[in-house]
């Protein structure tokens, strides 16, 4: 993406998706505390959150180094789930 406005929009979309996932994660955690078994969905949401945060970090790192943030890609769960901290 060469247009800074497009880059900001793409980052805004990632952040909005993160916010939606965090809200869903909180709902699922509350339900789970009440005894509802949504463990599989909660796991998928948490993995997707990790992927989104990774994508956002990639975009920012590419931008900071003068590269195209549009080159950032969603990495598979088996990669992002091995990150520490």
N, C-alpha and C positions, 0 to 999 in steps of 0.2 A: 504494500500500500504506500503510495507516494503522498497521498493527501493526509496532512496531519488531522483534519477533521474526521476522516474515515478511521484513522488509527485510534483516535479518542473514542469514537463510536464503538469500535470493536472491543476496546478495553472496557467501556461502560457495559456492554452486553455481557462480557465475562463476569464482571463484578455483580451485575444484576442476577445472573444465574447463580453465582455463589450465594448471594443473599437468599434466594429462593430455596436453595439446597440446605442452607443453615436453618432456615425456618422449618423445613420439613424434618430435618434431623432432630430439632428440638421437639416437634410434635411426636415423632416416633419414640424418642427417649421418654417422654411423658407417658405415652401409652404403654410402653414397655414396663415402666415403673408401676403402672396400674395392672400389669399382668397380661397385656395383649402381646401376642407373639408376632411381631413384625421384624424379626431379627434379620431376615434375608434382605428386605428392603432397606433397613438401616445400614447394613453392610454395603449395599450398592451405592447408597447416598454418600457414605463416607469415602468410598473409593472415588466416586465422581468429584467430590469436593477436593480430594488430593490432586486429581488430574487438573481441575480448574485452577487451583493455586499454582501448580507447576506451570501451566500454560501462561498464567499472568506473570510469573517470575521470568519465564523465557522471554516473553514480549518485552518486559522492562530491561532485561539484560541486553537484548539485541538493540533496543533503542539507545541505551547508554553507550554502546560500543559503535554507534553509527551505522548499524545494520538495519535491515528491514524487519520490523516486528511482525510483519505478516508471514515471515518464514517460520514462526513458532508453530509447533504441532502438538496436538494432544498425544501424550505418550501412553502406552498401554499400562494397565494396572500393575502388571508384574514388575514394571520399572519404578513407577512412582511409589509403590507400596514398600519398596526396599529403602527409601530415603529415611534418614534419621533426623529428627528435629526439624 
